[in-house]
Amino acid sequence: MDSPLPLHVCHVNNLSVIINRLHALLHCIAIGFLIYYRASYLLQETRAIPIILWLLVFASELLLSFIWLLGRAYLWRPVSRTVFPERLPEDDKLPAIDVFICTADPEKEPAIGVMNTVLSAMALDYPVDKLHVYLSDDGGSPITLHGMREACRFAKWWLPFCRRYGIKTICPQAYFSEADSDDYFGDSEFMVEKKKIKEKYEMFEEHVTKAVEDGEYGNSQNHSTIIEIIQETFGESETIRQADLVEMPLLVYVSREKRPEHLHHFKAGALNVLLRVSGVISNSPYILGLDCDMYCNDPTSARQAMCFHLDPKISSSLAFVQFPQKFHNINKYDIYDGRFRSAYCVQWQGMDGLKGPVLSGTGYYIKRESLYADFTHTELKDTFGKSNVLINSLHQSYKQNNANGENFSNVLQEETGVLASCSYEHQTKWGEEVGILYQSVSEDLFTGFILHCKGWTSTYLTPFRPQFLGTSTTNLNDLLIQGTRWGSGLTDVGLSRFCPLLYGPSRMSLLQSMCYGELSFFPLLYCLPLWCLATLPQLCLLNGISLYPEVTTNNTRSAFKNIENLPAEQVVNNFIDNKIDVMFFFFIHRFQARLLSYFHSFSYQRFVNTCKRSFPLEVQSMHGEMSREFG
């Protein structure tokens, strides 16, 4: 009997592997020579350079070398993957999926954007009766609840339209903003239908916007539990074609109880509430996690993820499938690296060749079972809490729960209210061993790390068409806030008892531990090298102190010799005579030269004025760029 065709294929680029390993070897040799040069100077009896400067630079280079060495694990065996969704079983044999979407602040996260994410998740190409969408509103805002009702109402028009015409861009806001958003330009019926749906969407936007303007945001830190299964409603004048009266995915609004005296654990706490509430409503074996600003851009992502989860060779140990985060609001310059190219183009692919990528907070399909700790029947209530309904769901496979408003109110309202209360997790293992873990504000990385330590694996898939699109930071202030939060969370993991370099090697491969170690220690170990190497070499250069071996040519030395004692005109002429780029010096040493002017006769202002006379256009252009960036 012929074996079934594979659902996915893994490709190893052997040429890249060889090049990466050879480069690592050569780089290690170069680092060895540098360390020898630094260490041998410390053994000399007479030193021309202050020892403190030498030690600071030496320490910086050692730290950077250590970070670089940890990062080589990413390049040890990078892989790419191809999936074949057409080989999946029939729809009635596919597993169910719960979609978790989290929002917290209706002011910073506009309701219309959140609702577009909800609508895109509802429009996934997946059996409708096996798709359930949950929205966690940590702000407890009436505006968000009203937006959910309006979204459900519009979905009755949007979902049939997407299915009938095979729409790829299933987020309505993105679809109607695209110039070429369809392939049916010659189809008059399609154009009429599209115009009609666009009018419905504009009406939906108007209703949500009006609710935002007239409504109240509510108290985000002190509110009771609200859980509602959203029901579609229609006005008397509205009619839906009989052919379009299809079942919609289950849509559930969840706002957990929050009180000032109780810790709420931010996004991790909200996800754990969704995990419990969904466990007694739909209890799907797989979960799609999304941020509220990360909408589904391709309806096939669920089927692509199932190509891994349904593979009998890896499914038993596979915890999650991670898709890359892509962004639609970044221009071509991307001066702050908002695309995170190093992570999604290099690091995650490298980890995929080991034990799998990091859990990245959004755009992942995770197995519910992997978030439940190993437990015995005698300690169920100590681990999961006192809800018998939740405990019973641990032993049940998925069974479609046709919950409607009436049945939900009578049967599950009280139970889900208890599960979403702020005191339910007391004296349980939630956040410690069960669910999303609380030990770090970077809950996604820490949870993924513990899953890998427990023996679970993950995969990384980067299709040509982005499966999810979101918004990234585009200004320095937001970048610093986001970077500080991520950096503190990563450092928490590195300095805790779960330090990847100590806790990891005995539980997973050394290379995988090195990857997690590089992520955890990079924010901490990069601080000293950043400050030292951004200031000390330049200051030493301008003061005639050599921190590096002398070059063989005399051009550079003659240009910088006694720079602080020369007139500004002579400095520029020296650069020109020795073929040194004046503008490069002007850019690199703009701030250092200003600092030196306080201590030496070298006049920064005279130097700048001379550059302006000699190179007026270049200086004006550079000054404008730097003024816009640094004020």
N, C-alpha and C positions, 0 to 999 in steps of 0.2 A: 504494500500500500504506500502510495506517495505521501511524503510528509507535506503538511500545509505550507504555503508560501509565507515567508517571514513578514511580520507587520512593520519592521523597521530594520535598517542596516546601519552599522557603525563604520565610519571611515577613519583610518589612521594615516596621516600624512607622514610617511616614513622619511621623506627628504627633509621636511621641517624638523623632525625629531633629531636627525643626524646633525643638521646645521645648529640647532639650539644647543645640543650637548657639546659640540666642538667649540662653539662660542663661549659656553660656560667654562670649559677647560682653559681656553686662552685667557679669559678674563680673570680666572683664579690665579693664573701665573702672574699676570700684571699686578693684581692686588698683593700677591706675595712679595714682589719686588718693592712695591710701595711701602708695605709694612716693614720690610728690611731696612729701607732707607730711613724711615721715621725712627725705628728702634735703634739703629746704629748711631744716630745723632745723639741720642740720650746717653750713650756710653762714652762720648767724647769728653775729655777733661776740660777743654776750653770751648765755649759756645758763643757764637756771634749773635745769636738770636735769643731773645727772652724765652725762658723755658715755658712760661705760662702760655704764650702764643703757640708754641710748638705742640704742647700737650692738648690744647683745645682743638687744634686742627687735626691732630692725630686721633683724638677721641671721636671727632666728627666723622673722619674717614673710616674708622673701625665700625661705628654704628651704621653708616651707609653700606659698608661691605656686608655686615650681618643681615641687614634688610634685603640687600640684593641676593645674598645666598639663599635666604628663605624663599624669595620670589622665583628662584630657578625651578621650584617644584611645579609651578604653573606650566612651564614649558617642557616638562619631562616627556609628556605623552599627550599632546592636544589631539582631540578627535572632533569630528563632525558627524551628524546623523541625518538620515533620510527616512521618512515615514511613508506608509502606504495605507491611507484611511479607507480606500476602496476595498481593502481586504478584510475589514472588520466584519463581525457577524451582523445579522439582521438587527433592526432597531429594537425588536422585542427582547433581544438577548443582551443589549447594552446595559451597563450598570447606571444607576441614578447618580445625579450630581446636585449638590447644594452649592449655591453661589453666595459667598460672604462679601458684602460691601460695607466699608466702615466710613462714617463721617462723624465729625465732632463739633464743628463750628460753622454755622450757616452764614456767618459774616465773611470768614476767610475762604469758605468752600461754598460758592454760590449754589443755591438749590437747583437752578436750571442745569448746571453742569452735572450735579449728582444724579438728577433724574435721567439725563442722557446716558450716563453709565448704567443705570438700572435698565433702561430700555434696550441698550445694546446687549446686556446679559440675557434679557428675556428673548432676544432675537437670535440666539445661537442656534446653529443647525444641529439640533439634537431632539430626540423624542420629547414632545411637550409634557407628557405625563411623568417624565423622569428628570425634569429640570425644575429646581426650586430656588427662588431668589430671595435672600434675606438682606435687609438693610439695617445696620446698627447705627442709630442716631444717638451718639453720646451727649449731644447738646440738649436732647429732649425738647426740640423745638416744634411748636405747632406748624411752623412754615414747612418743615421737612415732611411732616405727616400729610399735610395738605398736598404737597408736591407729589407724594407717592400716589395719592388718590387720583390726581390729575394724570399722572404717568400711566396708571392702569387704564384709565379711560381712553387715552390716546393710543395705547398699545393695541386695542381692538382694531384700530385702523392700520397701524404701522406693521404689526407682525404679519398679517396676511399679505400685505404689499411686498414685504421682503421675501416671503416664501414663493409667491406667485412669479416674481420676476428674477429671483436669484440674486438679490442685492448683496453686494460684497461689503460695502460700507454700512454696517448695521446700526451705527450711531446716527440718529436723525440730524443732530446739529452739524456733524461733519459731512453727512451726505448732502444736505441742502446747501452747504457752503462751498462744495466742490464745483468747479466749472464743468468737468467731464465726469459726472457721477453715475452714468449708466451706459448701457450698450443698446438702447432701444430708441435711438433718435428717429428712426423711420417708422416707428410704431405709434400711430395716432392714439390708439386706445391707451397705450402706456403713458403717453404725455398727458392725456386728460386725467388719468388716474394719479399721476405724479403731482399734477397741479392741485388736485383735490386733497391729497395727503399733505402737501405743503401748507395749504390753507388750514388744515386741521392742526398741523404742528405750530403754526403761527398763533392760532387760538390757544393752544396748550401753553406756549411761551408767555402769552399775554396773561393768562390766568395765574401762572406761577409767579410772574413778575409782580402782578397786582397784589398777590398774597404776601410777597416779600415787603412791598411798600406799606401795606396796611397792617400787617401782622406784627406780632411780638416774638422776639427770639427766645424768650423764656430763660430760666435760671439753669445754666449748664452744669452747675456743681451741686444742685440740691433739687431733685425732682423724683417722683415716684416712677414705678415701672409702667410702661405702656407697651403692650404687644397686640398687634392687630393684623389679621389676615385681610389684605386689601381686596375688596370686591369691585368688579366693574359695574358702573351705572351709566345710564344713558338718559338724555332728555327726551321729552315727548316728541320733539321734531326730528330726532336722530334715528336713522335706520341703518342697519348693517346687512349687507348681502347675505343671503342664506348660505352661499358657498363659503363665506368667510367666518361663519359661526363655528370656529374651532376652539378647542380648549387652550387656554393660556397657561404658562408656567405658574406655579404657586408663588404668590408675592406676599412677603411677610415683613411688617415693620416692627422693629424691636428697639425700644429705648429702655435700657436697664436702669434700675434704681441707683441714684448717687446721693450720698450724704457727705457733708464736710468732714465728719469724724471718721469716715471709712476710706481706706486706700482704694483707688479704683484701677491702678496699674495701666492707665492709658489704653493704647490700642490692644495690647495683649489681653487686658481684662475684658474688653469688648468682644474680642474674638472668642474667648472662653465662654462668655455668655451665649454667643451665637452657637457655639459647639453644643452646649447643653440644651438650649431651646430647640434647635433643629433636630437634636437626637430624639426628642419625644414627639416631633411633628412629622418629619420626613425620614430622618435617620439614613440619609444616603451614604454609601460607602466611600464616595469621593467628594472632595470640596475644592472649589475654585475660589482663591482669595484675590480680591481686587481692592485697590485704593479707590476712593470716590472720584478721583480725577483721572483714572486710568480706564478708558472705555475699551470695549471689545472692537477691534478693527477688522476681524476676520471671523466669519461664523463657524469656521471649521476647527477652531482651536481645541474644542472638547474632543472631537474625534481624533485629532492628531495626538493628544495626550493619551487617549485610550489605546493607541498603538503600542505604548509602553506598558501601561497598567494591565492590559489584557494579554501580554506576552507571557506564556507559561514558564519561560526560561528565567525571567527576571522579576515577575510580578510579586512573588512571595516575599522578596526582600526590598522591593522598590517603595520608597516612602513618598516621593513627589517628583513631578516633572516641572522644571523651571523654564519659563520663556523669558527672553530678554526684555528689559524695559526700553521702549522707544518713545520719542517725544516729538510733538508736532509744533512746538512753539519756539524752536531754536533756529537762529539764523545760521548762515553758512560760516560765519567767523567763529562762533561758539568759544569766546575767549575764556569762559570759566569751565570748559569741558563739561557742560551740562548733559552730554550724551553718555558720560562715564565709559568712554571707549575702552580704557584699559581693563575695566571689570568685565563688560559684556562681550568684548571682542577677543580678549586674551585670557584673562584669569579664569572665567567660568568654563571656557572650552578646555583649558588645561586641567581643571579639577574634574571635568567630565571624563577625562581619560584615566582618572584615579578611582575615586569612590563617588564622585558626583559633585555638582556645584552647591554653593551656599543657598539657603532659603532666602529669597530676596525681598520678601515683604508684600509683593504683588505679582500677579501673572503666573501663579503656580497652581497645579492640580495635585492635591495632597490626599493620601489615603487616611481616612478617619481613624482606622485602627492604629496607625503609627503614632497618633497623638494620645493614645491611651496607654498608660503604663502597664507593665506586667503585674497582674494582681491575682490573688487567691479569693475564693468565695467567702472566706472568713473575714476579710478586710475590705470588702466592697464599700461599705458605708464610711469607713475611715478614709478611704481614698477618694470616692466620688461624691460623698455627701449622702444625705438621708432621703433623697427622692427615690422611692421604689420604682416609679415610672422610668426614670433615667437608668436605674440599675437594670431593669428588665430590658431596656433597649440595647444594652451591651451584648446580650445573648441572642438578639434577634437579627436576622438578615433583613435587608430592606424590603418593606412592604408598602405599596402605595397607600398613602393616607389621604383620602379624599376629604380633607378638612374644608368645610365651608364656614361661613360666619357663625351660623347657629350651632353647629356641632362643636366648633372650637370654643365658643363661649361656655357651653355646658360641660364639656369634658376636659379641656386642656387649659383653659384660661387661668385657673387657680394654680395648677402645677407649674406652668411656664412662669407665672408671676413669682413663685418661690425660687425657681431656678435663676431668675434674673435679679433677685434681690441682692443688696450689697453685703449681706451677712451670710449668704449661703456658703461661701468658700471657707469660712472659719473652721479650723480644725479638720481640714481636708488636705488632699495633696494637689489640689488645683494650683497651677502655676509653679509648683515645685517638681512634681513628677508627671502630672497629667496636663494635657493641653499645651497651649503656648506658655513658655516659661517666663518668669518674672525677674530673674536675677539681673537682667540688664535692660536698659532702655532700647538697645538694639536686639529686641526680642526675636526677630527673625533669624539673625545670624546665630544667636545662642541656641535657639531651638533646633536649627539645622545641625549645629555642631553636636548636640547631645544625641540627636537621631543617628548621626553617623557613628558616634561612639557606641551606640547600642547595636550596631550591625546593619542598620538600614542603609540603603543606597539612594541615589537620585540621578536624574539625567537632565541634559540641557539640550533644548531644541531651538534652532534659529532659522525659521523659514524665511524665504525671500520676502514675502509680504508680512509686515509686522502684525502680530496677533493682537497686540494691545498697544494703545497710544495714550500718552498722558502729557502732563505739563511738567517742565523742569525749571529750576532756578535760572533766572536771566539777569540778576543784578547782584552786586557784591554783598549787600546786606543780607539778603535771603541765603546766599551761599554760605556766609559765615555762620548764620544761625543753624542752618542744616548741618554744616560740617562740624560745628561744636557738639551738636546732639549726637551725631553718628560717632564722632571721635571719642566722646566720653563713654558711650555705650561699648564701643570696641575695647577701650582701655579697661573698663570694668571687667570684661571677660578675661583679658590678658593678665590682670593682677589678682584675679579670684582663685579659689582652689580648683577651678576648672581651666586653668591656664593650658592652652592647647599644646604647648611644648612639653608640659609635664603630665597632664591628664590624658592627652590624646595618644601618644605612641604605643601605649600598652593596649589600647582599644581599637585602633585603626592604623593604617600604614603611616610610616614616618613622613612620606611625602605629603599625604593629606594633612597631617598635623602641622607640617611646615607651612602649608597654604593658610590654614587657620591662624597660625602664629604670625605670619606676615600681616594678615588683616588686623589682628588684635593689637600688635605692637607698633604698627606703622605710625599711628598718630602720636604715640608717646616717644618713640625713638627718633622721629624725624625732627623734633623741635630743636634740639641742640645743634645738629648739623645745619639746619636751615638758617639759624641766626648766626652761627659762627662763620660758615662759608659764604654767607651773604655780606659780611662786613670785614672780617679779618684779612683775607687775601688782598682785597682792594686797598685797605688802609696800609697794609705792609708794602704793597707795590708802590704806592705814592710816597712812602717814606724810605724807599730803597732797601727794604728788608726782604730777603729772598726766602720764601717758604718752600720752594720747589727747586729741583735741579736746574742749573743755568742752561739756557739754550745755546746752540753753537753759533748762531748769527749774532752780530753786534747791533743789528738795526733797532731791535726793540729796546735794548739797554741804552743805546745812545739817545733814543727819543725820550725816554723817561728819566734820564740822568739829571739830578738836581732840579726836578720839575718845580719844586716849591720856590726856588730862588730865581727862576727865569721870568721875564716879562711874558704876558699872555700871547703877544704876537710871536715871540720866539718859540713858545710851546707849539702853536699851530704850524709854524714853519718847520719845526723839527719833525712833526708828524708827516707833513707833506714830503719832506726830503727823504724820509725813511719809509715811505709808502705805507703808512699806517692810517687806517680809516678814522678820520677825526670824528665823524658822526657816531661811530661805534664807541669811541672813548666818551663822547659827550653823553651818550645814552647810559652807559654802564656806570659812569662815575659822577653823574649829575648830583646825587645826594651826598656821596662821599666827599666830593670836592667842596660842596657847601659846608660840610662839617669841618673839613681841614682849614677852611678860611678863618676859622676862629683861633687856630693854633699856629698857623704858619703865615709867612708873608705872601704865600700863593693866594691870589685874589680870584675867587670863583666868578665874581661878576665881570671882571675884566676878561676872563677866559670866555665867558658866554657871549659878551659883546663882540669879541674878536671873531668867534665862530659865526655870529649873526652877520658880520660884515663879509666874511669869506664865503659863507654858505647860507645865504638868507632864506632860500626856499626850503631847504632841508630842515633848518632849525625851526622855522615857523611851523612846518608840518608836524615835526616831532613834538614841539611844545604844545600844539593844539591837542594831539592825541593824549599826551600825558596829563594835560590839564583836565580833559574830560574824564580820565580814569581816576586820577588822584585828587582832583579839585585844586 
